[in-house]
Amino acid sequence: MSKTPRKSNARSKAPRAASSTDAEAPEVEGDDIGAAELTRRVADNLRVLRKQRDLSLDELAARSGVSRATLSQVETCKTNPTIAILWKIAAGLGVPFASLLGEERVERVRVLRRGDAQVLRSADGRLESRPLTPAGASPSVECYELRLAARGISRSEPHAKGTSESLTVLTGVLKLHVGDEAVELNAGDSVFFEADEPHAYENTGRVEARYHNVIIYPRG
């Protein structure tokens, strides 16, 4: 008696699609590359500017209010300094803020692409500052876009004698403190003030605010 052939239970399997874990895409460093480049520029510029003025680390520490240890770490690329630290160093050296950030260039027309601008942040991360002019483009004027988180406040030490600022509120609100005075501004308002005394930007609103900040240094 013939037997009916037994059907096989084996099922053909479709080829397995490659998963994302089979060949991982290379990691993109993104901001890390920008931060590393900024740290290198600051270190190089600080070293050059300090030596041009024949200042030791101890002497610059006394002038700037930044400890010798911190200055040494900045010069050797061992730390990424905050906005406040950079301002103190610039004041101690008697140079514009952007002198610590840029590289020497001789082009008559200088373009700063948005993606190339190095964003600086305060220690608490609530203030971001993006340069709107190429570093070193002008020895007397610098422009920045500031972003201040809701309910955030950013305090600034006095800048070099004779330094002033012009600030325009793009979005949100601003309460500006200069010495013992305070003024409140809304979107579209502008203010000019002497920045060689303690001042602070305060966002009293519930959303992030954006400002244009122009810093004018005294002519040497």
Secondary structure by P-SEA (a helix, b strand, c coil): cccccccccbbbbcccccccccccccccaaaaaaaaaaaaaaaaaaaaaaaaacccaaaaaaaccccaaaaaaaaaccccccaaaaaaaaaaacccccccccccccccbbbbccccbbbbbcccccbbbbbcccccccccbbbbbbbbcccbbbbbccccccbbbbbbbcccccccccccbbbbbcccbbbbbbccccccccccccbbbbbbbbbbcccc
